[in-house]
């Protein structure tokens, strides 16, 4: 059976293309899951309002921690226990946004404490880039009203 020149060329090109697809390297490590682990939050300075603060921290608008009766110079650890406390978040894409919010009364229960975000006062937002993966602990700063420092780490493994 004889094939014309163009059919042979087409067949050869198809075989080379298929071989190249099969020989393509595995996806880059950047495609692997990356995790943001929230460690602690510290109040450096008051928000200028009376009494203790109630603080809500979110990662891409998903609750990371809700803290009640928070006072100046106090540090609180993020945990996985209780409503709205999710210490570990999966990073999808090249970065996540962390928001810190304050309320003067005890926050009501779910789905969003106090009717996010209208009843909460923004304290600040910062970005956590994927480039910080496996580089140790870092701090983000929310200094819009009070002064809140959030410690976190970005890892290639689930902590």
N, C-alpha and C positions, 0 to 999 in steps of 0.2 A: 504494500500500500504506500503510495507516494503522497506526501503533503506538499503543498506549494510553499514557496519560500516564506511568505508572510505568516502562514499558519505555524510553521516551525519556529519563526521568530516570536510569535505570540505565545506559543507553548513554552519556549525557553524562558521568556520574560516572566511568565506566570510561575514557573518552577523556581526561578531565582527569587521572586518576590515572596513566595510561600516559604522558602528556606530562610530568607531574611527575617520573616515574621516569627518563625520557630526559634531562631537563634537570638532574638531580642532579649536583652537582659531583663531580669526581674525588676519590678517597680522600685524606685528609689526609696531610701529609708524615710524620706520626708512624707511618704504616703502612709507610713505606719502610725498607729494611734499615739497621741501625745496627751499627757494628763497634767492638769493643773491641780496641785494640792494646796489648799488654803491652810495656813499654820496658825496664825494668831492676828489679832487686831489690838492696837493700843490707842488710847485717847491721850494725845499730847497736850491739847488745850481745849477748854470748854467752848460750847457753841454760843455762849452769851445768854443762855436761858436758865431759869431757875431749875433746881432739882436734877435728878439723874436723867440720862438719856436712854432711849430705846433705839437700838441700832439694827439695821437690816443691811446685809452685804449680799450682792448678787453677782453672778458670773453670767454674762450674756442674758440678763434678766431672769436667770434661774436662781432660786434662793441658795445661798452658801452658808449663811448663818444669821440667826436672830438672837440678839443679846438684850436683856432687860436690865434696868438699874445699873447703867454703865456710868462710871464717874471718871473725872480727870485723873490722869496718871495710872489708870488701871489697864491691865492687859488681860485679854480673854482668848482662850484657845478655841479654834474651830473643832467641832466634833460631828459625828454622824447621828447623834442621839437627839430625839425631839423633833418637833415640827420645824421645817424650814432649815434644817441643818444638814448640809451636804458638803462635806469637806473636799471631795474629789470630783472634778469635772473633766470630761473629754474635750480636748481642743479640736475643733473642726475648722480647718482653714489655717491661716497664718497668724491669727491673734484672737484674743478674747478681750472683752471689756468688763471691767469690774466697777460696780457702782456702790457707793456707801450712802445710806439714807438714815435720817434721824427723825424720831417722833417723841413727843413729851409724855404721852400716855402709854399704858401697856397696850401692845398691839393686839387686836382681835384675831381670832383664828382664821384659817384658810378661806378661800383659795389664795388671795394675796392679803397679807396682814394690813388692815387699815385701808384697804382699797387702793393699792398701789397704782400710780405713785402720788395721787392727789393729796393724800393725807400725810405724806412723808416729805420731809425737807431734804433736798439733795445736799450732800456734804462734799461730793466730788466723784470723779470718774478717772480711771487710768487704764492703760492698755498693757496687756501681757503678750509679748511677741513669742512666736514659736522658736525663734532663734535662741531663747534662753534654755532650751531643753538640755537637761543633764549638766547644768553649769552651777548647781548649788542653790542656795536660798537667795531670794531677792525681796525688795520692799517696794510697795506702791504707796502713793501719797494722795489722800483726799483732803485738801486744805481749802475747800470752797467756803465753808462756814467755820466749823471747828477744825481741829487738826487731828486726822486719823491716819495711822500708819498700819498697813496690812502687809504681813510677811507671808510669802508663798514660795513654792518651787514648781518647776516644770520638769516632768520626767518622761522617759520613753517606756516606763513600766508602770503598772498600776500599784500605787503605794499601799 
